[in-house]
Amino acid sequence: MAIRPSLSHLDDSPVGVPPQEQPSPQVNLSDELAALNALISTSSWSTLLELTALGIEYQKKVKRPQNLCLHYYSAIASYHLGRVSKSIEDFTTATDLCSSALNIGDIYGGLAEALLVSHKVSQSITAYKLAIKNTSDESRRNMYAVKMEKAKSWIADYSPVNYDLTSTSLICLNDFSEPSYNLLTYNQKKEISDKSHKTINENYLSLPPKSFPPQTSPILRIGLISSDFRVHPISTLLRGLIQHLSNSRDDVELYVFSVNNIKTIQGVDDGWWLRNITGTVGSTFIDLKNLSEDQIVTTISNINLTALIDLNGQTLGNLLPLFTHRLSPLQITYLGLPLTTGLTFIDYFVGDKEVFGVDWGGDFFEERLGVGRGGYVINDYWNLQGHVGIRYPFRLHATQKENKPSYVLFGVSSNLMKLSPTSIDVYANILRRIPNSKISFFNYKGVSSVASTNLLLEFESRGISRKKILWINQEPWIHHTWSKTSIDIWLDSTAKNGHTTGLDSAWSGGALVTVDGGGGGVGVRVGREWGEVGRGVRDWEDLGVEIGEDPGLRIGLRGKSQRRRMEIGGVFDYVAGSDRFVDLVKGMVGGKGMQVFGVETEVDWGREIVLEVGQPLGEGWNELTINPSEPRQSTSINLHIGGQHPKPTWTIIDVTPRPAVDILTSMDDLNMYKTGTVDVIYASHVLEHGYHGNIKPKGGGYSIIKTLTEWNRVLKPQVGKLYVSVPDLEVLANLFVNPRMSVNGKYKIMRIVYGGQTDEFDYHMVGFEKNILEAYFLAAGFCRFEVVGEEGFGVFEDTSEAYWDWEREETLFGNNLGAGGGVRISLNVVAQACERENGEP
């Protein structure tokens, strides 16, 4: 049990001494605050609540002036124990009794937060205004201003709030507060990132290195920690991972730490998540909700974890301050906003090439980037909600207003706090451009009549009738995506487009249209796999209009989404995703999971971490020293378009989700790579899937010239190489008309020319011979076009080595052309990117 300060330090009155015998108080306010801060860090919240209650009664008894406002600290303890009603009562009392206290602004700030989580938004905004008015420190005044901005967004009030961006960014980062919409992009500036948590990092680096006992077992001990794991959407993302790793992986011990009891805040009892989702993961939970910080540190440290993973990042309720204690040799942040924490003691930021986007890498992130194969988002809706694919609701059921299928129904799954004037501008423009369209929003808990009225006013100010705005009631959680299946097209938000809202949209079967870029956006990960991604706001709007105006395209996208959903592919394959996640953690432990593409060296943090780690294949445990002060050179960027099998140093890119795919995108869209950063692009029998004309086919497709221009853009000028293999139309035509060819052989040649057509992507739209292919390459800006001889590329065993075997009358692969005299059917060429003028390809 930690030693706690006595009550005599709290009220300047020695306990047990009669009032008339008390000496004159000599302890000043700063000493009292220091004593109480020590008490907060070493006591459980329930103990602190009991002690403050005793202190309040004692102050009443001796009629002491309240230099220390104990009601304020009682309110804090009540809030952390989930007793929000009592917290509001204590904060309100503190504003009356302690109106002259030096921290009266913080008292109003605490009251505002308690009111906000109780969905009393208008009252919360009033309290934040009083916090700003009564706070003298400019940085804290700015902090309350940005918190008020977030509170206003809950009632769809997006009017600007005045505050200094720089100081507010720094105070929010140092206070571990979730940034508001207006701060997201600003926080991505490097000068803000470098300054964030400066004092915390300096204090951490001044501490002596912490050693960890060697692990004698090859078992990987992973800890997941969140302030609100049982009811936060994070739990729906990771339920499958927890179940799989707890029950199906003998090489993993999983610990799930839940810190706060928030049942009163959310109106859900403490065991709801465990009972209603699954009972199989209950044994992995360790309840820390009533422990002091010191007790939490001791509890987690005694487990000897291999890796501890924070699940909130820079979002509300994150527990990043606990990581200053170095609770594990490897400390990771996962599933928060895609913003650097700026913290020296966070070793890795887990994501993928989609969520990091064009800004990812050492230029911005202070952490190393943990980038595994495929997407980093894991979800098990398929296991939980297979019933969604059985039936669809009538719009009358979903909207409770009307049942008219003639109009196009857009849906916004993001809550009001994630919206912005920019998002509403796009929604209004789409509704204006498609007259027979409507848009629906969800009545999430806390959406008040004030909020719905304000949102209608936002649309009316843009010339949109309120008759076009519908509200859909939220279904019970396990059934909540059923009503969403009535939506034709989902529109994401520009910032904070989240994991769960994007997955809800994808699972419901409608077309998802999201936007890349901007702060805090993670919807692009889901959008690449399940929908359409706009390059910037205008393209996002145009995509929504294009799909909304074309019934055939809408039907095609819905069918595509439903098929992928029921195939358990990509983000919904929680078993494969969980196994990839373990491999990624093992790679990070082994110091070889880091891949930063397009960055010459990693950031030098000037720190050394000594790990006792196990080898991934279980040969035993060895000591490994990771010294970031010795930057590692980045590897070359080699892209394999449409690759089938993984190969070291190569990144597989494809539009179809498969286990081997690293980046899910179309071949004409490599926006995750900056101009002139790629060393090699390899593409065998993929270019013929594009179209040669200027009009995009109704079913979609890729322009050949656009594709080649995009490849030329990302390749390094003068040294970047493009290796392309395509079916040689001239050779195939000669084979087809050859008298030796049987009808069965002609059928096989025809399938090579036009594609096997085994899925929606297996169609050939163009044929090439040397001169036609060279013309396309030159038009796209390539230099030194060269046909490779019969020896082929010698890089992969694939269709570039295909030949027609006369004896067997079928296509075979390899360098041995067979006894019957084989004929090469592929045209293999190498081209080089030209030198650019003014940065243009």
C-alpha positions in Angstrom: 0.0 0.0 0.0 1.4 3.3 -1.0 2.1 5.9 1.7 -0.5 8.8 1.5 -0.3 12.3 2.9 -2.4 12.8 6.0 -5.5 15.0 6.1 -3.5 17.6 8.1 -1.8 18.6 4.8 -5.1 19.0 3.1 -6.7 21.6 5.4 -3.8 22.9 7.4 -5.4 21.3 10.5 -3.7 18.5 12.4 -6.2 15.6 12.8 -7.2 15.0 16.4 -6.2 18.5 17.7 -9.2 20.5 19.1 -9.9 23.6 17.1 -9.0 26.0 20.0 -5.6 24.4 20.3 -4.7 24.5 16.6 -1.6 26.5 15.7 -1.8 29.3 13.1 -1.7 27.7 9.6 1.8 28.0 8.1 1.3 25.8 5.0 0.7 27.9 1.8 -1.5 26.9 -1.1 1.3 25.6 -3.3 2.3 23.1 -0.5 -1.3 22.0 -0.1 -1.6 21.5 -3.9 1.6 19.5 -3.9 0.3 17.3 -1.1 -3.0 16.7 -2.8 -1.3 15.9 -6.2 0.8 13.3 -4.4 -2.4 11.9 -2.9 -4.1 11.7 -6.3 -1.2 9.8 -7.8 -0.9 7.3 -4.9 -4.5 6.7 -3.9 -7.3 4.9 -5.6 -10.2 7.0 -6.7 -12.5 5.5 -4.1 -10.0 6.3 -1.3 -9.6 9.8 -2.6 -13.4 10.3 -2.6 -13.6 9.1 1.0 -10.7 11.3 2.2 -12.1 14.4 0.5 -15.5 13.7 2.1 -13.8 13.6 5.5 -11.9 16.7 4.7 -15.1 18.6 3.7 -16.9 17.6 6.9 -13.9 18.6 8.9 -13.7 22.0 7.3 -17.4 22.5 8.1 -16.8 21.5 11.7 -13.9 23.9 12.3 -15.4 26.5 10.0 -12.1 26.8 8.1 -11.8 29.0 5.0 -11.5 26.8 2.0 -8.1 27.6 0.6 -8.3 24.2 -1.0 -11.6 23.5 -2.8 -12.0 19.8 -1.7 -15.4 19.6 -3.6 -13.4 20.1 -6.8 -11.2 17.0 -6.0 -14.2 15.1 -4.8 -15.9 15.8 -8.2 -12.8 14.6 -10.0 -12.8 11.3 -8.1 -16.5 10.8 -8.6 -16.1 11.4 -12.3 -13.4 8.8 -12.7 -15.5 6.3 -10.7 -18.3 6.8 -13.2 -20.5 8.7 -10.7 -21.2 11.5 -13.1 -24.3 12.9 -11.4 -22.4 13.3 -8.1 -19.5 14.7 -10.0 -21.8 17.4 -11.5 -23.2 18.1 -8.1 -19.7 18.5 -6.5 -18.5 20.7 -9.4 -21.5 22.9 -9.1 -21.0 23.2 -5.3 -17.4 24.1 -5.9 -18.3 26.9 -8.2 -20.5 28.4 -5.4 -18.1 27.8 -2.4 -14.8 28.4 -4.2 -15.6 31.3 -6.4 -12.4 33.1 -5.3 -10.2 30.0 -5.7 -7.2 30.4 -8.0 -8.3 27.4 -10.1 -12.0 28.5 -10.5 -11.5 28.3 -14.3 -10.5 24.6 -14.0 -13.5 24.0 -11.8 -15.8 25.3 -14.5 -13.8 23.3 -17.0 -14.4 20.1 -15.1 -18.1 20.8 -14.7 -18.3 21.4 -18.5 -16.7 18.0 -19.2 -19.0 16.2 -16.8 -22.0 17.8 -18.3 -20.9 17.0 -21.8 -20.5 13.2 -21.1 -24.0 13.4 -19.6 -25.3 14.7 -23.0 -26.2 18.1 -21.4 -24.4 19.9 -24.3 -25.9 23.3 -24.0 -25.2 23.5 -20.3 -21.7 22.2 -21.0 -21.0 25.0 -23.5 -22.1 27.6 -20.9 -19.7 26.1 -18.4 -16.9 26.2 -20.9 -17.6 29.9 -21.5 -17.2 30.5 -17.8 -14.0 28.5 -17.7 -12.6 30.7 -20.5 -13.7 33.8 -18.7 -12.2 32.8 -15.3 -8.9 31.4 -16.5 -6.0 33.8 -16.6 -3.4 31.4 -18.2 -3.6 31.9 -21.9 -2.7 28.4 -22.9 -5.3 26.9 -20.6 -7.9 29.4 -21.8 -7.1 28.3 -25.4 -7.5 24.7 -24.4 -11.0 25.3 -23.0 -11.8 27.3 -26.1 -11.1 24.3 -28.3 -13.0 22.0 -26.0 -16.0 24.3 -26.3 -15.6 24.1 -30.1 -15.9 20.3 -29.9 -18.9 20.6 -27.6 -20.6 23.0 -30.0 -20.1 20.5 -32.8 -22.3 18.0 -30.9 -25.3 20.3 -31.4 -24.2 21.0 -35.1 -23.0 24.5 -34.2 -19.9 24.9 -36.4 -19.5 28.7 -35.9 -15.8 29.6 -35.3 -14.3 29.9 -31.8 -11.3 32.2 -31.4 -8.1 30.7 -30.1 -4.4 30.7 -30.9 -3.7 27.7 -33.0 0.0 27.2 -32.0 -0.5 27.5 -28.2 -3.7 25.5 -28.3 -2.1 22.7 -30.3 0.7 22.4 -27.8 -1.5 22.5 -24.7 -3.8 19.8 -26.2 -0.9 17.6 -27.1 0.7 18.0 -23.7 -2.6 17.5 -22.0 -3.3 14.4 -24.0 -6.5 15.9 -25.3 -8.2 14.9 -28.5 -7.7 17.7 -31.0 -10.8 19.4 -32.6 -11.5 19.4 -36.3 -9.7 22.8 -36.8 -6.6 21.5 -35.0 -6.2 18.3 -36.8 -4.4 19.6 -39.9 -2.5 22.1 -37.9 -1.1 19.5 -35.5 0.4 17.7 -38.5 2.9 20.5 -39.0 6.3 19.4 -38.1 7.1 22.4 -35.9 4.1 21.5 -33.8 5.0 17.8 -33.7 8.6 18.7 -32.6 7.4 20.9 -29.7 4.7 18.6 -28.5 5.3 16.9 -25.1 8.8 18.6 -25.0 8.9 18.7 -21.2 7.5 15.2 -20.9 10.1 13.8 -23.3 13.0 15.6 -21.6 11.9 14.3 -18.2 11.6 10.8 -19.6 15.0 10.9 -21.2 16.6 12.1 -18.0 15.5 8.9 -16.2 18.0 6.0 -15.9 17.5 3.2 -18.4 15.0 0.6 -17.3 16.0 -3.0 -17.6 13.7 -5.9 -18.1 14.2 -9.5 -17.0 15.1 -12.0 -19.7 12.2 -14.1 -20.9 12.8 -17.8 -20.7 9.8 -18.7 -22.9 9.1 -18.0 -26.6 5.6 -17.0 -25.6 4.7 -13.5 -26.9 3.0 -11.5 -24.1 0.8 -8.8 -25.5 -1.1 -6.2 -23.5 -3.9 -4.1 -24.9 -5.0 -1.1 -22.8 -7.8 1.4 -23.2 -9.8 3.6 -20.9 -13.2 2.5 -22.3 -12.6 -0.9 -23.9 -15.9 -2.5 -23.0 -18.2 -0.1 -24.7 -16.1 2.0 -27.0 -16.2 1.0 -30.7 -12.7 -0.2 -30.3 -14.1 -3.3 -28.7 -16.1 -4.1 -31.8 -12.9 -3.8 -33.9 -10.9 -6.1 -31.7 -13.4 -8.6 -30.4 -12.4 -11.2 -33.1 -8.7 -10.5 -32.5 -9.0 -11.0 -28.7 -11.1 -14.2 -29.2 -8.7 -15.7 -31.7 -5.5 -14.9 -29.9 -6.9 -16.0 -26.6 -8.2 -19.4 -27.8 -6.3 -20.3 -31.0 -2.7 -19.2 -30.6 -0.5 -21.2 -28.2 2.4 -18.8 -28.8 0.5 -15.7 -27.5 -0.6 -14.7 -24.0 -3.0 -11.8 -24.3 -3.9 -9.3 -21.5 -6.7 -6.7 -21.9 -6.6 -3.9 -19.4 -9.7 -1.8 -18.8 -9.2 1.3 -16.6 -12.3 3.4 -16.2 -15.7 2.4 -15.0 -17.9 4.4 -17.2 -21.2 2.6 -16.8 -23.0 5.6 -15.4 -21.6 7.8 -18.2 -22.8 5.6 -21.0 -25.9 4.2 -19.3 -24.6 0.6 -19.7 -23.8 -1.7 -16.9 -20.3 -2.9 -16.3 -20.6 -6.4 -17.8 -22.6 -5.6 -20.9 -19.8 -6.0 -23.4 -18.7 -9.3 -21.9 -22.2 -10.8 -21.8 -23.6 -9.7 -25.1 -20.6 -10.0 -27.3 -18.9 -13.1 -26.1 -18.1 -14.9 -22.9 -15.0 -16.5 -24.2 -12.7 -13.4 -23.7 -13.7 -12.6 -20.2 -10.7 -14.3 -18.6 -8.3 -12.0 -20.6 -9.6 -8.9 -18.9 -7.8 -7.3 -16.0 -9.9 -4.6 -14.3 -7.8 -1.6 -13.2 -10.7 0.9 -12.8 -10.3 1.7 -9.1 -6.5 1.6 -8.9 -4.2 4.5 -8.4 -1.6 5.2 -11.1 1.2 3.6 -8.9 -1.0 0.5 -8.5 -1.7 0.3 -12.2 2.0 0.6 -13.0 2.9 -2.2 -10.5 0.1 -4.5 -11.8 1.1 -4.2 -15.4 4.9 -4.3 -14.7 4.6 -7.6 -12.8 3.3 -9.4 -15.8 6.5 -8.9 -17.8 4.8 -8.1 -21.1 6.7 -8.3 -24.3 4.7 -5.4 -25.8 2.0 -3.0 -24.4 -0.3 -1.5 -27.0 -2.4 1.7 -26.4 -5.7 1.6 -28.3 -6.8 5.2 -28.3 -3.8 7.3 -29.5 -4.7 11.0 -29.6 -8.4 10.4 -29.0 -10.6 10.9 -26.0 -9.6 8.9 -22.9 -6.2 7.7 -24.1 -3.8 6.4 -21.5 -0.5 7.5 -23.0 0.7 9.1 -19.8 1.0 5.6 -18.2 3.6 4.8 -20.8 6.1 7.2 -19.3 6.7 4.5 -16.7 8.1 2.2 -19.5 5.8 -0.6 -18.6 7.1 -2.9 -21.4 10.3 -3.1 -23.5 8.1 -2.4 -26.5 5.4 0.3 -26.4 3.0 0.7 -29.3 0.1 2.9 -30.2 -2.7 1.6 -32.4 -6.2 2.6 -33.7 -6.0 6.3 -32.7 -5.9 9.2 -35.1 -3.1 9.0 -37.7 -1.1 11.7 -35.9 2.2 11.3 -34.3 2.0 11.2 -30.5 5.3 13.2 -30.3 6.3 10.9 -27.4 9.8 9.6 -27.0 8.6 6.5 -25.1 6.2 5.3 -27.8 8.3 3.0 -30.0 6.0 2.2 -32.9 2.9 3.6 -34.5 0.9 0.8 -36.2 -0.9 1.5 -39.5 -0.6 0.8 -43.1 0.3 2.6 -46.3 -3.3 3.7 -46.8 -3.9 5.4 -43.5 -0.5 7.1 -43.5 -1.1 8.4 -47.0 1.3 10.6 -48.8 2.5 12.3 -45.6 3.7 9.2 -43.8 7.3 8.6 -42.8 10.1 10.1 -40.9 9.2 13.6 -42.1 6.4 13.7 -39.6 6.1 10.7 -37.3 8.3 10.7 -34.3 7.6 7.0 -33.8 8.8 4.1 -36.0 6.1 3.0 -38.3 4.8 -0.6 -37.8 3.5 -1.5 -41.3 2.4 -5.1 -41.8 1.0 -6.9 -44.8 -2.5 -5.9 -45.8 -4.7 -3.5 -43.9 -4.2 -2.8 -40.2 -7.9 -2.7 -39.4 -9.4 -5.9 -38.2 -13.1 -6.5 -37.7 -15.4 -9.5 -37.3 -18.8 -8.3 -38.4 -19.1 -11.5 -40.5 -19.0 -13.6 -37.4 -21.3 -11.3 -35.5 -23.8 -10.0 -38.0 -24.3 -12.5 -40.8 -28.0 -11.7 -40.6 -27.5 -8.4 -42.4 -27.1 -10.3 -45.7 -30.4 -12.1 -45.3 -32.9 -9.3 -45.6 -33.0 -5.6 -46.3 -35.3 -3.0 -44.6 -37.8 -1.0 -46.5 -36.9 2.7 -46.3 -40.1 3.1 -44.3 -38.6 0.9 -41.6 -35.2 2.7 -41.7 -36.3 6.3 -41.9 -39.8 5.9 -40.3 -40.9 8.6 -42.8 -41.7 7.3 -46.2 -41.3 4.3 -48.5 -40.4 5.8 -51.9 -37.5 3.9 -53.6 -37.5 6.4 -56.5 -35.1 8.8 -54.8 -31.4 8.3 -54.3 -30.7 8.0 -50.6 -27.3 9.2 -49.3 -26.2 8.4 -45.8 -23.8 9.9 -43.3 -22.6 7.5 -40.7 -20.3 9.9 -38.9 -21.7 11.6 -35.8 -22.1 15.4 -35.7 -18.8 16.0 -33.9 -16.9 14.6 -36.9 -18.6 16.9 -39.4 -17.4 20.3 -40.5 -18.5 23.2 -42.7 -16.5 21.6 -45.5 -18.3 18.3 -45.2 -21.7 20.0 -45.2 -20.7 22.0 -48.2 -20.1 18.8 -50.1 -23.3 17.1 -48.9 -25.3 20.2 -50.0 -23.6 20.4 -53.4 -24.4 16.7 -54.1 -28.1 17.2 -53.1 -28.3 20.2 -55.3 -26.7 18.5 -58.3 -29.0 15.4 -58.0 -32.6 16.7 -57.6 -34.2 13.4 -56.7 -31.8 12.8 -53.8 -32.1 12.9 -50.0 -29.6 12.5 -47.2 -30.0 10.7 -43.8 -28.2 11.2 -40.5 -28.4 8.9 -37.5 -30.0 9.7 -34.2 -27.0 8.8 -32.1 -27.4 9.0 -28.3 -27.0 12.7 -27.3 -28.4 14.2 -30.5 -30.8 16.7 -29.2 -33.6 18.7 -30.8 -31.2 21.7 -30.8 -28.7 19.7 -32.8 -31.2 18.5 -35.4 -32.5 22.1 -35.8 -29.0 23.5 -36.2 -28.2 21.0 -38.8 -31.3 21.8 -40.8 -30.4 25.5 -40.6 -26.9 24.6 -42.0 -28.5 23.0 -45.0 -31.1 25.7 -45.5 -28.4 28.4 -45.4 -26.9 26.5 -48.5 -30.2 26.5 -50.3 -31.2 22.9 -49.5 -34.8 22.2 -48.3 -35.2 20.5 -45.0 -37.5 17.9 -46.8 -34.3 16.4 -48.2 -32.9 15.7 -44.7 -33.9 12.5 -43.0 -33.1 11.0 -39.5 -32.7 7.3 -38.9 -33.1 6.0 -35.4 -30.2 3.9 -34.1 -30.9 0.2 -33.7 -29.6 -1.9 -30.8 -25.9 -2.5 -31.2 -26.0 -6.1 -32.4 -28.5 -5.2 -35.0 -27.5 -1.7 -35.8 -26.3 -2.2 -39.4 -29.6 -3.6 -40.5 -31.3 -0.3 -40.9 -28.2 1.0 -42.8 -28.7 -1.4 -45.6 -31.4 0.9 -47.0 -28.7 3.5 -47.9 -27.7 3.7 -51.5 -24.5 5.7 -51.1 -22.5 6.4 -48.0 -20.7 9.8 -47.7 -17.8 10.0 -45.2 -16.6 13.1 -43.5 -13.4 15.0 -44.3 -11.7 14.6 -41.0 -12.0 11.9 -38.3 -13.6 9.6 -40.8 -13.3 6.7 -38.4 -12.7 3.0 -38.3 -16.1 1.8 -37.1 -18.3 4.2 -39.1 -16.5 3.3 -42.3 -16.8 -0.4 -41.5 -20.5 0.0 -40.7 -21.0 1.6 -44.1 -19.0 -1.2 -45.9 -20.8 -4.0 -44.1 -24.3 -2.5 -44.9 -23.6 -3.1 -48.6 -24.0 0.4 -49.9 -21.4 2.2 -52.0 -18.9 4.0 -49.7 -17.4 7.3 -50.9 -14.6 8.7 -48.7 -11.8 11.2 -49.2 -8.1 11.0 -48.6 -5.8 13.6 -47.1 -6.7 15.9 -44.2 -6.0 15.3 -40.5 -7.3 12.3 -38.7 -8.8 10.5 -41.6 -8.7 6.7 -41.5 -11.7 6.0 -43.8 -9.4 5.7 -46.8 -8.3 2.2 -45.6 -11.8 0.9 -45.9 -12.6 3.0 -48.9 -9.7 1.5 -51.0 -11.1 -1.9 -50.3 -14.8 -1.4 -50.3 -15.6 1.8 -52.1 -14.4 4.9 -53.9 -11.8 7.4 -52.6 -11.8 11.0 -53.8 -8.5 12.9 -54.3 -9.5 16.0 -52.4 -12.8 17.5 -51.6 -13.9 18.3 -55.2 -13.2 14.8 -56.5 -15.0 13.4 -53.5 -18.1 15.4 -54.4 -17.9 14.4 -58.1 -17.6 10.8 -57.2 -20.8 11.0 -55.1 -22.6 12.7 -58.0 -21.3 10.2 -60.6 -22.5 7.2 -58.5 -25.8 8.9 -57.6 -26.7 9.7 -61.2 -26.0 6.2 -62.5 -28.3 3.4 -61.2 -26.3 0.7 -62.9 -23.1 1.8 -61.2 -24.9 1.9 -57.8 -26.2 -1.6 -58.3 -22.8 -2.8 -59.4 -21.0 -1.3 -56.4 -23.6 -2.7 -54.0 -23.2 -6.1 -55.5 -19.4 -5.9 -55.3 -19.6 -4.8 -51.7 -22.0 -7.6 -50.7 -19.9 -10.2 -52.4 -16.8 -9.1 -50.8 -18.5 -8.9 -47.4 -19.8 -12.5 -47.5 -16.5 -13.8 -48.8 -15.0 -12.7 -45.5 -12.2 -10.9 -47.3 -9.9 -8.1 -46.3 -10.8 -6.2 -43.1 -13.5 -8.7 -42.2 -11.2 -11.7 -42.2 -10.3 -11.3 -38.5 -8.5 -14.7 -38.3 -6.0 -13.8 -41.0 -5.8 -10.2 -39.8 -5.1 -11.3 -36.2 -2.3 -13.6 -37.4 -0.8 -10.8 -39.5 -1.0 -8.6 -36.4 1.0 -11.1 -34.3 3.6 -11.4 -37.1 3.9 -7.6 -37.1 4.5 -7.4 -33.4 7.0 -10.2 -33.6 8.7 -8.3 -36.4 8.8 -5.1 -34.3 10.2 -7.1 -31.3 12.9 -8.5 -33.6 13.8 -5.1 -34.8 13.1 -5.9 -38.4 9.4 -5.0 -39.0 10.1 -1.4 -39.9 9.7 -0.3 -43.5 9.6 3.4 -44.3 9.3 3.9 -48.1 10.4 7.1 -49.6 12.4 8.3 -46.6 16.2 8.2 -46.8 16.8 7.7 -43.1 14.8 7.3 -40.0 14.4 10.0 -37.4 17.2 10.1 -34.8 15.6 10.1 -31.4 18.8 9.8 -29.4 17.7 6.9 -27.2 18.6 3.3 -26.7 16.2 0.5 -25.8 17.5 -2.8 -24.5 15.1 -5.7 -25.1 15.1 -9.3 -24.0 13.4 -10.7 -27.0 12.6 -14.0 -28.7 13.3 -15.0 -32.2 10.1 -15.3 -34.3 10.6 -19.0 -35.1 11.1 -19.9 -31.5 14.8 -20.7 -31.4 15.1 -19.1 -28.0 15.5 -15.7 -26.5 18.4 -13.3 -27.0 19.2 -9.8 -26.0 18.6 -7.2 -28.7 19.6 -3.5 -28.5 17.6 -1.1 -30.6 19.6 2.1 -31.0 17.6 4.7 -33.0 20.6 7.1 -32.8 22.1 4.9 -35.6 19.7 5.5 -38.5 19.1 2.7 -40.9 19.2 3.4 -44.6 15.8 2.8 -46.2 15.5 0.0 -48.7 14.6 0.5 -52.3 10.9 0.7 -53.3 10.0 -2.1 -55.6 6.3 -2.4 -56.6 4.8 -5.6 -58.1 1.5 -4.7 -59.7 -0.9 -7.7 -59.5 1.7 -9.9 -57.9 0.7 -13.3 -56.7 3.4 -14.4 -54.3 5.3 -12.4 -51.6 9.0 -11.8 -52.2 11.4 -9.9 -50.0 11.9 -6.2 -50.9 8.8 -6.2 -53.1 5.4 -4.6 -52.3 2.4 -6.2 -54.0 -0.3 -3.9 -55.3 -3.7 -5.2 -56.4 -7.3 -4.1 -56.6 -8.5 -7.5 -55.3 -8.0 -8.3 -51.6 -5.8 -11.3 -51.1 -3.5 -12.4 -48.3 -0.4 -11.5 -50.3 -1.5 -8.0 -51.2 0.3 -5.2 -49.4 -1.6 -2.2 -50.8 -5.1 -2.5 -52.1 -5.6 0.1 -54.9 -6.1 0.2 -58.6 -3.1 0.2 -60.8 -3.7 3.7 -62.0 -3.7 5.2 -58.5 -0.4 5.2 -56.6 -1.1 8.3 -54.6 0.5 6.8 -51.5 3.9 7.3 -53.1 5.4 10.7 -53.7 6.7 11.8 -57.1 10.1 10.3 -58.0 10.4 7.9 -55.1 9.9 4.5 -56.6 12.9 2.4 -57.9 11.2 -0.3 -59.9 7.7 -1.2 -61.1 7.0 -4.7 -62.3 3.7 -5.6 -64.1 3.1 -8.9 -65.9 -0.1 -9.3 -67.9 -2.0 -6.5 -66.2 -1.8 -3.6 -68.6 -4.1 -5.3 -71.1 -6.9 -5.0 -68.5 -7.0 -1.2 -69.2 -9.0 0.6 -71.8 -7.5 2.5 -74.7 -10.2 5.1 -75.5 -11.2 8.3 -73.8 -14.5 7.1 -72.4 -14.5 5.0 -69.3 -16.5 1.8 -69.7 -19.7 1.7 -67.6 -18.5 -1.2 -65.5 -15.3 0.8 -64.6 -11.7 0.2 -65.6 -8.3 1.8 -66.0 -7.1 4.1 -68.7 -3.9 2.8 -70.2 -2.4 6.2 -70.8 -3.4 7.4 -67.3 -1.9 4.2 -65.8 1.4 4.6 -67.5 1.6 8.3 -66.7 1.0 7.5 -63.0 3.7 4.9 -63.1 6.1 7.3 -64.7 5.2 9.9 -62.1 6.3 7.8 -59.1 9.4 6.4 -60.7 12.7 8.1 -60.0 13.8 10.2 -63.0 16.6 8.7 -65.1 17.1 5.6 -62.9 13.6 4.3 -62.2 12.8 1.2 -64.3 9.5 -0.2 -65.5 9.3 -3.9 -66.4 6.1 -4.7 -68.3 4.9 -8.0 -69.9 1.8 -8.2 -72.0 0.2 -10.9 -74.2 1.8 -10.4 -77.7 -1.2 -9.9 -79.9 0.8 -10.5 -83.1 2.1 -13.8 -81.9 -1.3 -14.9 -80.6 -2.9 -13.9 -83.9 -0.4 -16.0 -85.9 -1.0 -19.0 -83.5 -4.8 -18.6 -83.9 -4.7 -18.9 -87.7 -2.0 -21.5 -87.8 -3.4 -24.6 -89.6 -1.9 -26.8 -86.8 -4.2 -25.3 -84.2 -7.2 -27.4 -83.2 -10.6 -25.9 -82.2 -9.8 -26.6 -78.5 -6.4 -24.8 -79.0 -8.1 -21.8 -80.6 -10.5 -21.6 -77.7 -7.5 -21.4 -75.3 -5.8 -18.7 -77.5 -9.1 -16.7 -77.5 -9.2 -16.7 -73.7 -5.6 -15.4 -73.6 -6.6 -12.5 -75.9 -9.8 -11.5 -74.2 -9.1 -12.7 -70.7 -10.2 -15.7 -68.7 -13.2 -13.8 -67.4 -13.2 -15.8 -64.1 -14.1 -12.7 -62.1 -15.1 -9.0 -62.7 -11.5 -7.9 -63.2 -10.4 -10.7 -65.5 -11.2 -9.0 -68.8 -8.8 -7.8 -71.5 -9.8 -4.6 -73.3 -6.8 -4.0 -75.5 -4.1 -5.9 -77.4 -0.5 -4.9 -77.9 2.4 -5.6 -80.3 5.8 -3.9 -80.1 5.0 -0.7 -82.0 1.6 0.0 -80.3 3.1 -0.6 -76.8 6.1 1.6 -77.6 3.8 4.5 -78.7 1.9 4.3 -75.4 5.1 4.4 -73.4 6.5 7.4 -75.2 3.2 9.2 -74.9 3.3 8.7 -71.1 6.9 10.2 -71.0 9.1 7.1 -70.8 12.6 6.9 -72.4 14.7 4.1 -73.7 12.0 1.6 -74.5 13.7 -1.9 -75.0 12.3 -5.3 -75.9 13.8 -8.1 -73.8 14.8 -11.3 -75.5 13.6 -14.8 -75.0 15.5 -15.1 -71.7 12.8 -12.9 -70.1 13.2 -10.7 -67.0 14.4 -13.5 -64.7 12.7 -11.8 -61.7 9.5 -13.8 -61.1 8.2 -17.1 -62.4 5.1 -15.8 -63.9 3.3 -15.0 -67.2 6.3 -13.2 -68.5 7.8 -16.7 -69.0 4.6 -18.1 -70.7 4.9 -20.1 -73.9 2.6 -22.1 -76.1 3.4 -25.8 -76.1 2.3 -27.4 -79.4 2.5 -30.9 -78.1 0.2 -30.4 -75.2 -1.8 -27.5 -76.8 -1.7 -25.3 -73.7 0.2 -22.5 -72.1 3.1 -23.5 -69.9 5.7 -21.5 -68.0 9.5 -21.6 -67.7 12.6 -21.4 -69.8 12.4 -25.0 -71.2 10.2 -24.6 -74.3 9.5 -28.3 -74.5 10.2 -31.0 -77.0 7.3 -29.9 -79.2 8.9 -26.5 -79.9 7.2 -23.9 -77.8 6.4 -20.3 -78.8 6.8 -17.4 -76.4 3.5 -15.6 -76.2 4.5 -12.6 -74.0 6.0 -9.3 -75.1 8.5 -8.2 -72.4 9.8 -4.7 -72.4 11.9 -2.5 -70.1 11.4 1.3 -70.0 13.1 4.1 -68.1 11.6 7.2 -66.5 12.9 10.4 -68.2 14.4 13.4 -66.5 11.7 15.8 -65.3 11.5 19.5 -66.0 10.0 21.6 -63.2 9.1 18.5 -61.3 6.7 17.3 -64.0 6.9 13.9 -65.6 
